[in-house]
Amino acid sequence: MKSIIALMDYKTKFGSKHFDTPYRSGMDKDKLSDYFNDMGFRLAYTYFNEINLSEGTFKDKDVIYTSSEDIGYKYKSYIEDVIYALELSGANVVPAYKHLRANNNKVFMELMRQFEDLTNNINAQVYGSMKDLLMHLNKVTYPVVFKTSEGASGTGVCLIKSEKELITKVKQINQRNYRSDLRDYGRSLKHEGYIRESLYRQKFILQDFIPNLQNDWKIYIFGEKLYVFKRPLLKGRGIKASGGGYDNYFYGLEAEAPDGLFDFA
């Protein structure tokens, strides 16, 4: 029977299932093992922290894992390091590292959409700092959708209606470190010609606003199957349909998916 390595976090959790018992405990690993066993595969559960690449034992091995939505995405960053190293060492990681990188990272998501030519129906620009934005400020058309790179359930998403509002928003998403800023200012006094760091270096996205929408659709793709659900705009949430709660969504035929929807997916 072929073996597959399944990586767990320090809480012995595999998967991002929230509504479980105990709460947010992930998938039932025993059931998961049984399902894989029925398909002819044995799951070998291993902690991320047990990976030792100096042993050279992971080449051509199959490895499955899930991402993390921990506070601040700090453990998710650690998972990225482990998975990318495994991929470089020759392991068959599922999902591939690029998909992990895109998880809760809308800037990379947008760049991946561009270089893989996934869809050209929606225009968006990505920026890494206020100074990046200022170089292209005259090209922004209002209203425009603003998105922080991180965040789920509609957090970090808003509609910007003016240049002044946009500048203010970019400042708001940045947490200043005044001690570091002061040191950098000192460098500009000490070293002639030194260009100071931008004070606002939190990456973000500007996306074309599509008016008159009353909902959006979310599409899950598993192999050859696509699952659609409709997310209506709820009162008090502005332009955000995401984060309205699963009880408010419409599934299957009730999603009323229009012709051409998959061209945007």
N, C-alpha and C positions, 0 to 999 in steps of 0.2 A: 504494500500500500504506500503510495507516494505521500511524503510528509510536507506540510506547509507550516512555516513559522508564523505565529500570530503574536504581535507585539502588544504588550499591556503597559499602562502607565504605573506610577508608584502606588496608585489606589487599587491595583489589580483590575482596572477598568479597560474593557475593549468596547469601543463604540460610543456614540454621542447620544444615545437614547436617554431622554430626560425623564419622561413619565414612567418610571419603573419603580420597583420596590427593592431596596431603598431608593429614594429619589436620586436621579442622575447617576445611577450605578452602571449604566451601559447595558450591553446585551447580556443575555443569559449564556455564559460560556459553555455550560454543559449541553444546552440545547444546540448551540452553534456547532459544537464538536460532533453531535449526533447527526446533524444535517450534512456536514461535510463527510462524515463517515459513510453515510448512505450513498454519497456520490463517489466514494472510493478514495477519499483523502483523509489523512490523519492530521489534526491540528496539534502543534507543539507550542504551547503558550510560553512566552519569554518576556521578561521585562525589557523596556528600552535600555535601562541602565546595566543590563547584562551583556550588551553587545560589545564584543572585543574584536576589532578588525585586524589586530596584529596576528591573530591565529590563522587568518586566511581561509576560513572555513565557509564563507558565505557566497563564493562564486557559483553562479547558476542556481543558487537556492531560491525558492519561492517564498516571499515575505509579504504578509498582509498586515495592515495597520489602520488606525483611524487618527484623525487630527484631534486638536484640543481647542476648546473655547474658554480656556482658563482666563482669569482676570488679568488684563494687560497682555495676554498672549505670550507670556514668558515661557511657559512649558511648551507651547506650540513652537516657539523658536528653537528650543532644544530638540524637539521631534524632527524639525527640518534638518538640523545638523546631522542627526543619526541617519535619517532616511537618505539624504544626499550622499553621505559617506558610503552607505550600503550600496546605493546605485552605482557609485563610482568604482566600488570594489567588485562589481560584476553580479550582484544579487538582482533577482527579478522582483522589484518592489511594486506592489499594487495597492493604491494607485501610484503612477509614476510621480517622481518628485515635483515636476512642474505643476501638477494638479494640487499637491499639498501647498506649494508656494502661492497658488492662486486662492486658496481657501482663506476667507476673511482678509483678502488683500486685493481690493478693487483696482488698484493701480496696475498690478501685474496681470490681473484678470483682463483689463482693457488692452494691455500690451500684447497679451497672448491672443486675444481676439483679433488684433491687427495682424500679427505676424503669421497666424495660421489662417487668415482670411476667412474667419468663421461667419461674419456677416458685415456687410457694408451699409446696412440700413440706418444705423444710428451713429452720429458723430460724437466723439468725446475727445477731450484733451487731458493729459496728465501733467502734474506739476510737482516739483519737489521742494519748492520754497516760494516765499513772497517775491524774491528777486526774479525767479523763473517766470512768475505770473506777470510782473511788471514789464518784462521784455515782450509780452504778447497781449498786453491789456487792451490795445486798440482793436484787437480782432474778436473780442468777446461780444456776443449779441445777447441782449436781455429780453425777457427773463431767461435765466439759465439754471439748470439743476446742479447744485453743489453736493458733492459726496466726499466724506472722509474715506480714506482707504480702508480703515478697519471699522468694524461694527456690523451688527446684524439687527434684524427686526426693525429696519428703518432708522436706526440711530445714525446720526451724522449726515442725514439727508435733508435738504431744504431747498426752497425756490428763492433765488437771488434776483432782485429786480433792478439793481443799479450798481454802478461801479463803486460807490461809497459803501454800499451794503456788502459787496464782495470783499473789499479790503478789510472791513471790520470782521467779517466771518473768518478770513484767513488768520487774523490775529487771535481770534477767540479760540481756535482749535489748538493753539500752541501754548505749551506750558514753559514759560521763560525760566532760565537758570541765570539769575542776575549776577552771580559770582563769576560764572564762566563768561558771560557777556562782558563783564568789566575787565576780565583778563584779556579778552580778545581786543577790547578797545585799547588796552595798554600796548598790545602788539603793534597797533596802528601808529601809536606815538613813538615807539622804539624803533620800528623798522620802516624806513621810507619806501613808499610804493606798496606796502602791504594792504591787501583788500580784505576788509572785515567779513566775517561770516554773516549770512543773513540771520536776522533775529528770529525769523519765522521759517522753520524748516520741516514742518509736518506735511507730508505729501497728501495730495487731494486730487479730485477729478472734477472737471466741468463737462456737463453733458447737455446736448440739445434738449430743450423743453418741448414736449408734444402736447399741445393744448387740447382741452375738451375731453380728456380721458376720464372715465368714471371708475375704472378698475385696471388691474393688470392681470397677467396670467403667469403662473409659474409652471415650468415644465421639467419633470424629472426624466432622465434617460437612463435606462438599464438595458444594456445590450441592444437588442433590436426593438425594444418596447419603449413607448413614450407615455408618460402619465401627466395629465394636465389638470391644474385646478385654478379657479378664478378667484382673485382677491379684490373685493370692492373697496373703494375709498370710503372710510368711515368718518362720520362727523367729528371734527376736532383734530384730525390727523393731517390736514392739509393735502399735499400731493402724495402722501405715503400710503400705499396699500399694504406693504410688508409690515408685519408686526401686529396686524389686526386681530390675530387669534384664529386658530384652526376652526373653531366653531362658526366663524363668520365666512368661511370659504365655501366654494361650490366645486364639486368633483365630478369626473366622468362627463356624461352627456350634459349634466347641469352646468358645466363650466362654459358651455356655448362657445367653444373655440372657433374663431372665424377662419375663413380660408386665408392661407398665406401666413398663418401664425408661426409655423415652423421655420419660415425664412428668417425670422428674427431670433430663433433659439440657438 
